Amino acid sequence: MFHDYNLIMKNEKNKIFIYSSDDLKSISTNMLDYAMDQGISQASVDVTEDQGLSSQVRLGQIETSEHSREKSAGITVYNAGKKGYAETSSFDPSAIQQTVKKAMDIATFTEGDSFSGLPEKKDLETNPRDDLELFHPWKVSLTKATEIALRAENAAFAVDKKIKNSDGACVTVHHSNFYSLNSSGFEGGYQQSRHSISIAPIAKKGDEMERDFWYSSDRNYNKLSTPEDIGVYAAERALSRLGSRKISTRKAPVLFDAPIASSLLGSFVQALSGGALYKNLTFLDKSIGEQVFPPSITITEDPFIKGALSSAPFDDEGVKVCKRNVVDEGVVLGYFLSSYSARRLSMKNTGHAGGSHNLKIHESKGADYKTLDDLFKLMNNGLFVTELMGQGVNPITGDYSRGASGFWIKNGRIAFPVYEITIAGNLREMYRD
């Protein structure tokens, strides 16, 4: 029996979500049951409710301040290798039924694909973990969120009179609740949260202006840095860029600041992802067993780190995820595959529909280099990059060319800020070195 879930729990106060997890499960079950009654051979359903708020201030004034709440019910159907997808923002029974029919109609007009379909039943998670601490609700008002953003901006302006302007400070709060199930027997869902505080101050000296940015993001708002600490550090970063110089073309060691170094790891994941591999659009094709990094480098993946931003008990298809070594002593051990890409490559599904989970680089020779200053001394002379611009990465060849700014390191110390630099090379060589 269908229930009108648009009417459930209306006007209840102090609730993050209008719909409970049991409500989402019931809606999902009704949608799947209706689809199977129509003769669909395979189907999967995802029902989600998102709730949050955002407040942005600039120069002491509110720029934007808004609550958000969205919900959706989506279904993917498979018939004879033909796939159709449709979703609705209404949980009304008639809307659910119409959405199922739309997905079926779409499937009739698509070409059959023998690799299409649900994951293999043996790959599905049957006992998902519920101890990952992914949900930490922050019941903060818009007024309070605005106050926090103002505290960050005020702290930045208080650092130095040269902080003359701001691109704004922002507080965001996001909560999500979802439930998923498919006709192969998978069912599961969980609640999660993500909160952040950010600011982008502008420093000015004479005719020169420099902007920088800093933020703190966590599932648990109690673990966020204070708005004052964020504002002060962002201001110090902007001030440190005043007096930037250009440097001549040269070959030199490059050290990436931690927040942007993740982009290099992102390019690595993209190169080992199923879509790039089966389309032959990657510079790391057939790289299993290949020495890509130095022997001192090991890269681990752990989806079960409590409270981490990329933790999850299963992937977006309900497939099991696991802790593993992606790279061991520089050698590639695994790809990032969904059910579809695994079939295309005749390989095992690795549980990566939706992306990777908490990658971490371990450097066996890095025990003596605990601080940034230690790394500067090790590099002696070279470029420390704090900002990257543009998207000049060729995923097919690995050629790398991006605009950058940062600091020139001389004799193991920061000598002066630099800007309008182009870093050029190849990712294979960069990973190897």
Buried (B, 14 or more C-beta within 10 A) or exposed (E): EBEEBBEBEEEEEEEBBBBBBEBBBBBBBBBBBBBBEBEBBBBBBBBBBBBBBBBBBBEEEEEEBEEEEEBBBBBBBBBEBBBBBBBBEBBBBEBBBBBBBBBBEBBEEBEEBEEBBBBBEEBBBEEBBEEBBBBBBBEBEBEBBBBBBBBBBBBBBEBBEBBBBBBBBBBBBBBBBBBBBBBBEBBBBBBBBBBBBBBBBBBBEEEEBBBBBBBBBBBBBEEBBBBBBBBBBBBBBBBBBBEBEEEEEEEEEBBBBEEBBEBBBBBBBBBBBBBBBBEEBBBBBEBEEEBBBBEEBBBBBBBBBEBBEBBBBBBBBBBBBEEBBBBBBBBBBBBBBBBBBBBBBEBEBBBBBBBBBBBEBBEEEBEEBEEEEEBBBBBEBBBBBBBBEEEBBEBEEBBBBBBBBBBBBEEBEBEEBBBEBEBEBBBBEBBEE
